[in-house]
Amino acid sequence: MTAMELECKKDELREMIDMIESEETANRVGKYLKRMLTREQPPCQYTIEELKERLEEAEEDFRMGRYYTTEEVRAYFHQKYNI
């Protein structure tokens, strides 16, 4: 999302907040926003489309033989780092 798109989203949210007509709703929205803004975000969040694309790429790599077996990875790290 570009900075401009983010600003548009924030403007939309401001417009919706301006439509709130009850204190109860304002309190609930405020509590929810505080919770959302203070919780720790997972390090990586993909959209469904991105996940599907990554899966397709991985499956194509597998079909084309572009992968390493567990044994190959272990041998590499054993040789390189003696672990």
N, C-alpha and C positions, 0 to 999 in steps of 0.2 A: 504494500500500500504506500503510495507516495505521500509526501507531506501535505500536498493539496487535498488529496482524498481524505486524509485524516482530519483536516480542518473542516471539510464538508460534513463528515460524520459527527464531529463535535458540535457543529452548528445545528444539525438535525436533533441531537440530544438536547441542546439548549432550548430549541423550539418545543420539544416534548415536555421538558421540565416547566416551561412557562405555561403549559396547559394544565398543570396540576392545580386542583381547586380545593383540596382538603389537606389539613395538617397531617392526618394519618398517612395519607399517600406520600406526602413530602418526607415524612419521617422514615417510611419504609424504603423509599428510593434512596434517601441519604444513607441509611444503614447498609443497604445493598452495595452502593457505590464504595463506601468505606471498606467493606469486606473485600470487594473485588480489587481495589487499589492497593490493599495492604497484604493480600495473600501472595505467597511465593509462586511465581509462574514456573511451570516445567521448563527445562532448558530448551526443548525443541517441540514445536507444535506444527504439524503438517495439516494441510487441508485434505479432504478425501481425494480430491483430484491429484494432489501431489503424491499421496500415498499410492494411488493406483499407478501413476507414472513411474514411481520408484520400483514398484513391484514388477511392472512390465519390463523395465530395464534389467532388473535382477534375473528375471526368467529368461530373457534374451541372452544375457551373459552366461547363464547356466547352459542353455542350449548350444551356445557357441564354444563352450569349454573354457570360458574365461572365469575361472575360479581356482581356489586352492583348497585342498583337503585339510582336515584338522592335523593330520600327520605332517603335511608339508609346512604348515604354519608353525607347529611345534618344533620341527627340525630347524627352521629358519631362526627362531628365537633362541633355540639352544645353541646354535652355531654363533649367532651374532652376540648374544648377551650371556651365554653359558648358564641358561636357566632351564 
